[in-house]
Amino acid sequence: MKAAHGMTLIARCLLIIAAVSTLTSCGDSGKSSDSSLPGNQIRLWVCLAQDEPHDFKMTVSEEAKANGVVCPVCDSTYVFRAAACPSCGRYYPVGRYNASPTTCMHCGAELPGKDVSTLHSHGGH
C-alpha cells in the first residue's frame, strides 16, 4: 500500500512539473511566433528621390497604418519595394515578377532578379 501511495505521489509531481513546463514553453513560443504573423513581416524599401538612395524597413502593419509609404529620411513618396544585394547588403528596387536592375547600383555586383526587358520581349502581355 505504501509503495502504491509513493508511486501516486511521484506521478502527481511529474504531472505538475510537466504542466508547468508546458505553460512556460507556450508563453515563450507565443512571443517568438509573433514575428511570423503576416502583419509583423518586415519588408525592405528604397527611396530614390535623392542622389544617394535611402534604405529602410517597414512591417506590413506599419505600411497599412501609413498614408502610403514615405521615406523616413527625406519624407519622399518616391519609394520602391526592395531586395538586399547579396554582395554589399544595400537595397535595390524590385518590381513585379522579381524584375530588377541587372547590377547593384551601389557595388556593381550582378543581381539574381529578372531583367525587366525579358518580361516585355514579345510585345508585352
N, C-alpha and C positions, 0 to 999 in steps of 0.2 A: 504494500500500500504506500509506504514511504517512497519507494522508487517511482511509482506512478505519479505521486504528487510532485516529486522533484522534476520529473520529465515534463509535466504540465507547466510548472513554473519556468523551466528553461524554454519551452515552446512559446509561452506568452512573452518572455523577454525578447526572444528572437523576432517575434511578430511585431512588437513595439519598435524595435530597432529598425526593422525593415520599413515600417510605416513612416517613421521619422526620416529615414534616408530617402524614401520616395518623395515625401513632401519637400524636403530640402532640394533635391535634384530637380524637381519640377519647377521650383521657384527660380533656380539658376537658369534652366533651359528656356524659361519664358523670356528672360532678359535677352538671351542670345538670339532667340528666334525673331525678336522684333526687327532685326536688320533684314530678315528675309521677307517681311511684309512688303507688298507692292509699293506702298506709299513711302517706304524708307529706302528704296533702291536709289543709289547715287548715280546721277548722270553727269557726264563731262560736257562742258561748254567752252567755246572760244569766241571772243569778241574781236572783230576785225575792223572796228571803227577807226582805230589809230594805227600809226606805222608799226608799233610794237603790239602784237596780239596779247590779249589778256586771257589767261586760262583760269577757269573756275569750275566748281562743282555745285550741284543742287540736288536735293532729293525730289522725288516725284511730288511729294506733298508740298514742298516749297514752291515748285513750279505752279501747282494748282492754286495756291493762295495768292500768288502774284498776279498783277495785271500784265501778263506777258513776261517773258524772261528779260531781265535787264542786267547789264554788266555791273558788277559791284564796284569796279574800279572807276569807270568813266560815265556810268548811267546811260550808256547807249543801248539801243534795242537791235543793233546790227550784230546779233549773236547767232551762233550755229551750234547744233549738236556736234560733239567732237569725239575723237578717239585719241589715245595716248600713243605717241611714236614709240615703237619697240626699241629704238636706239637711244634717243635722248630723253624720253618721257614727257616731252612737251606735247600740247594738244594741237591737233589739226582738224579742220572741218570735215564732216562726213555727211553725205546726203542719202537720198533714198537708195535702196538696194546696195548699200555699202560703197557707194561711189565716193571717191576721194581723190585728192591730188596724187600724182604718181610718186612724188618725192616730198619729204618733210620740209616745210618752209623754214624750219629752224636749223636743222643739221644736214639736210640734203639726202638723208637715208631713203632707200626705196621703201615704199609703203605697201602693205598687204591688200589694201582695198581694190575695188574695181575702178578702172578709169571711166569717167563719166561718158566719154565718147563711144565706148563699146556698147552702151545701152541705147544709143541712137544711131547706130551704124546702118540700119536698114530702113531708113525713112521714118523712124520714130516708132510709135506704138501701133 
